[in-house]
Amino acid sequence: MILNEYLIDRYSKEEKVKLKPIKDDYNAYIALFDRKELIDNTNITINFNFFYNYICDNNISVDELFESIEKLDVIWIELGPEDKAQLIFESLNSTGLDLSEGDKIRNFILMDLKPSEQEIYYNNYWNKIENNTKYKVSEFIRDYLTTQLHSIPSMSKLYFIFKDYVYTNNIKIDILLKELYEYSVLYNNLLEANTKIK
């Protein structure tokens, strides 16, 4: 019941799992559902093992676990074509756990795209940017903006400065992502001192 009601959508024609983690965690997450050998050294597996051991060590019954899950609240917001998804996201996020500036920028870049386009841009660019910057995307974006604006932006205002930069210069998302990706390759060379010069 927990699996069918909360974790998977058995009627979906595409992705069956309801919660989709970032690409690098995806295989470890799916291994849990497929009851295959777990993939070590991923946050998904580490967290799963923590909760699994906690539940076993404290003799938590299935009924108690289900009761806890039932207390979770999920908010579903359906937007029409005229709605501004990013503005709604910003207002909702202001009341919850703070996201990093990089998280907000990722949502700003991808949110207004169709799901199929989001998938393409995320896989082809954003995920690679995250890897190249060792997941320190906020710091990377700050350095990128410094090269574009010739001044160092405040980290606390980074998201709004980035958004303003994109709108002021009327930059298309595909061009922006290509440039960010190219910069992230150079950034990775700096982080790794990977100039390949002997």
Buried (B, 14 or more C-beta within 10 A) or exposed (E): EEEEEBBBEEEEEEEEBEEEBBBBBBEBBBBBEEEEEEBEEBEBBEEBEEEEEEBEEEEBEEEEEEEEEEEEEEEEEEEEEEEEBBEEBBEEBEEEEEBBBBBBBBBBBBBEBEEEEBBEBBEEBBBBBBEBBEBBBBBBBBBBBEEEEEEEBEBEEBBBBBBEBBEEEEEEBBEBBBBBBEBBEEBBEEBEEEEEEE
